[in-house]
Amino acid sequence: MFRHQGKSRTLKHNLQIATVLSFVAGIVNVTGFLALQQLTTNVTGHFALFIYDVSNLEFWRGTVYFLYIFSFFFGSFLSSFLIELFRENKKWNVYVLPTTIESLVLLSIGLLSNVVDITYPDVIACLLLFAMGLQNSYVTKISNTIVRTTHLTGLFTDLGIEISQLLFPKSHPNREKLKSTIKLRIYIISFFFAGGLAGGFFYSKIDLKLNTLVFAAVVLLLSLLFDDFRYSLIRAKRKYRQK
């Protein structure tokens, strides 16, 4: 699910990566909000608050929201930069590096919260937004802009449009493709919701607090390792058959 691109990429690959990454994003979304009282998977609300503070000449408060926005942007930029930098090396899975960086950020925040008091919550929020910028960028590139997992506004918009198109078969005859796209949207929304439930449960009920992010990082790393293992296994089988 992390390797196939272009024509070789199928709905199954997109469903697999959508379930994992939207689940992780749901965990980060709820954990960040409960711990910091800030949205940590998208910047739409932060942009509105940034404009509000600047319009009221409260530049220092506005700077904080600008840093939130920039952190998400920089994560997206860095992810894409690393992918383009190593794309020519066919032996590498170019998505390993941004995925690993995201996992390390989540792990570091979770583990450090056990030994260091959260004196600067804005720094934690920036790091989480950076991690989500990384994720949103590489999943967008992997799926050729089909899958986005860190925010739901556009997803609900697209889902509403596509469901309405089902009611007009003459105008939209390619119903199988339309149904596949709707299925993908529903998967992303459902697993984002499931991740949010898991995040809330581990944060509040189990009282893991920011250690909940460790769970999200483990899910991400395990999916990456499993995908790499499956790829290696498939290659080994092909070599064996050729012999």
N, C-alpha and C positions, 0 to 999 in steps of 0.2 A: 504493500500500500504506500510505502515511502519511495519506491523506486520507479514504478511504471509511470510513464509520461506520454503525452501526445496520443497517437492512434492506439497504442498498446494499453492505454488506461481505460478501464471499464467502470460501469456503475458499481460493481462489487468493491473495487479498490477505493472509490470515493466514499462508499458507505462505511467501509472499515476505518478509514482515516477520520471521517466525520464523527463517528461514534466515540473514538478515543479522544480526539482533540476537543470536541464540544463538551465532553464529560469533564476533562481537565479544566476547561475554561469556566464551566459552571462552578466547580470547586473554588477556583481562584476568585470568581465574582462574589460569591457569598462570604468566603473567608475574609477577603479584603474589606468588604462592607462591614462585617461584624467587628473586625479588629480595628479598622481605621475610620469607619463611617465615610468611606469614599468609594466611588465606582472605580474598579481597577481592571476592567476588561475593555472599556471603550472610552472615548473622549468627547462624545457629543455634549453631555451635560457640563463637562469642564470647560468646553469652548464657550458655552452660554455664560457661565459664571465669570470667565476671563473677560469677556466683552462687558459684562455688567460692572465689574470692578474697575476696569479701565475707564468706562464712561463716567464713573463716580470719582475718578482721579485717585482711586485707592490702588496705586501701582504696585505696592509690595504684595498685597493679597493677590492681585492679578498675576504677578510674577510666579507665584506658586502654581496657579492653574496653567500658566504657560509652560512651566517645567513638566507638568503632567502630560500635556499635549506633545511636547518635544520628546519626552521619554518614549511614548508610543511610536512617534514618527521615527526616532532614532533606532528603535528595535526593528521596525519594518525595513529601514534603510540598511542596517547592518546585516540582517538576514538575507536580503536580496543581493547585497554586495558579496557576501561570502559564497553564495550559490553561484553567482556569475564568475567569481574568481577561480573556483575550482571545477567549473562545469566541463572544461576541456579534458580533465583527467577522467577517462571512462571507467577506470578501475574503482573509483571512489563513489560512495553514495554521498552526493553533495549536500543532502539534507541532514546528515548526521550532525554536523557541526552546530547549526542553529538550534536543532532540537536538543542537543547536549547542553548548550549554553542556557537555554530556557530551563532545563531540568536543574542545572547547577544553581541558577538564581533562586528557584523555588526551594531547593534543598537548603541553601545557605540561609535564607530568611527563616525557614522553619527551625533549623538547628540552632542558629544564633539567638533566636528568641528565648531559648532555654537558659542562656548564660548572660545575655545583655538586655537591659531594660530598653523598651522602645521609647527613647527620648525624642526621636525625630520621626514621627509617623509619616511625614511627607516624603522622606527618603524611601521608606518601605513602599509607599504608594507608587513612587516613580519607578522603582525596581519591578514591581508587579506589572505596571503598564508597559515597561520596556519588554518584559517577558511575553506579554500578550501581543505586542507589536511584532516581535520575532515570530510568534506562532501564526498570527494572521497573515504575515507575509509569505512564509514558506508553504503554508497549506494552500494559499491562493495560487502560488506558482506551480506547486505539484499538480493541482487539479485543473490548471488552466482557467482560473477565476471562477470555477463552478462552486467550490466549497469555501465558506467563510464561517469561522466558529466562535469568534469572541464577542459578537453582539447580534441581537435578534431583530432589530428594526427593519433592516433590508430584507431579512428572511421572511418575516410576516407579510411584508409588502409583496414580495415575489410569490409567496404562497397564495395570497388572496387573488392575485392576477391569474395565476395558473389554474386554480380551482374554478375561477369564473370561465376560463377558456374551455374547460371540459364541457360546459353547457352549450358550446357552439362548435359542434363537430365539423360543420361545413367550412368554417373559417380556419379551424385548426385540426386538420385531418390526421396529423401524426400523433395519435393519442397515446401510443406506447411510450414514446419519448417524453411526452408531457407527464404521464403517470410516473415515469422513472424519476423525473425532476421533483415532482411533488413528494414522492417517497423519500428522496434525499433530504428535502427541507424538513419533513416531519421527523426524520431520524435526528437531524442536528438539533432541532428544538427539543425533542424528547430527551436526548442525552445531556443537553445543557441543563434541562430541568432536573434530571437525575443527578447530575454532578452537583447542582445547587443543593438538592436534598441531602446528598452525602456530605457535602461541605458543612451544612448547617448541623447535621447530626454529629459529625466528628468534632466540630468546633464547640458546640454547646452541650450536647448530651454526654459525649465521651470526655469533654473538657480538654481536647488536644490543643485548643487555641491555634496559634500560627503553625503548630506542628502538623496541622491538616494539610499544609502545603507540601510537606514531605510525602504524604500519601499521593498527592497529585503528581509529584515528580517521579515517584516509583512507578505509577501507572504509565507515565510517558516513556520512561526508560525501558520498562519491560516490553512495551509495544514495539519500541525501536529494535530491541534485541531479538524479539520473536520474529519480527519482519526480516531482519538480517539472517536469522537462522533458517527461516523458510526459503529465502532466496538462495542461500548456500546449499541447502538440501536439494532444491530444484536443479541447480547447476550440476551438482554431483550426479544426480540421476540421469541428466542429459548426457554427460560425459560417459557414464557407464553404458548407456544404450548405444552410443556411437561406437563403442568398442565391440 
